[in-house]
């Protein structure tokens, strides 16, 4: 056993310090990013915000709306669409900015192959390999195998929270590493297992490791307000993935229920009882639920929410003088706003 006493920070622990700026308006800020993925060589151009591969968020309806938005917003599709539905969808133009989500089981691989057999290999450009625990040797081996099979596809993989494992996944063939264990609004991993890492520090450390190898990171989880996205980008995130902030909209493909005159949508973690009962027949006897189910207020069309989110990012850039989103991390100075707790272990 060992204890790390270095301070680790979450979004709530800091604010971005304002700096002199020559920008006159939010409209002067360019939040489009251009990336070339390390291993696949594919290019990305767009706003690097990704809808998470969760039920009620990573939906085909969300992808269609983001495509209509016309600014390169991405959706990581939930893993639970049928081969038939996926085959139809990936023949449509709105699939161009979508990440196809996959686990590491044999069934997941067979499903991907079945879809590619129908739509053709070029129809799916980006793959998101998603597991709760990215620290297993099996996971790294799976990424290497996928890179060998699909050398020209962009691969996002995770989740991890430390620099050394970020490096491992990139060297195994991941173009983008997904960062975050336990920060999501409907994730209970930290409570159930005691495992996790404050999200802001995780982004800073993983981004530093990834960029040194020519890789990228996607901050996954913990954003509850637009300012959190600005902090994530300021900390070095190349992409930011959103779950709860995009739940409860018309594009969620969930039933809207009305209680006492108010409308709600059900939102749940993908390791919750609700998700496992829906997709796996229940919680396996060897595991526990690591997610919760909540009711979120109905929010209408997601375009209104995205306007607030993107407006907040642009505004943050004006406060520090970042004319382009790619400059934000270079212009960011974080100010701690939470008090350091001394003598945590009882020393006087």
Beta strands, then each sheet from edge to edge (+ up, - down):
strand 1: 14-16
strand 2: 33-36
strand 3: 43-46
strand 4: 49-51
strand 5: 74-76
strand 6: 98-102
strand 7: 126-130
strand 8: 154-160
strand 9: 176-179
strand 10: 216-220
strand 11: 239-242
strand 12: 256-259
strand 13: 262-268
strand 14: 293-297
strand 15: 334-336
sheet 1: 1+ 15-
sheet 2: 2+ 3-
sheet 3: 4+ 5+ 6+ 7+ 8+ 9+ 10+ 11+ 4+
sheet 4: 12+ 13- 14+
end
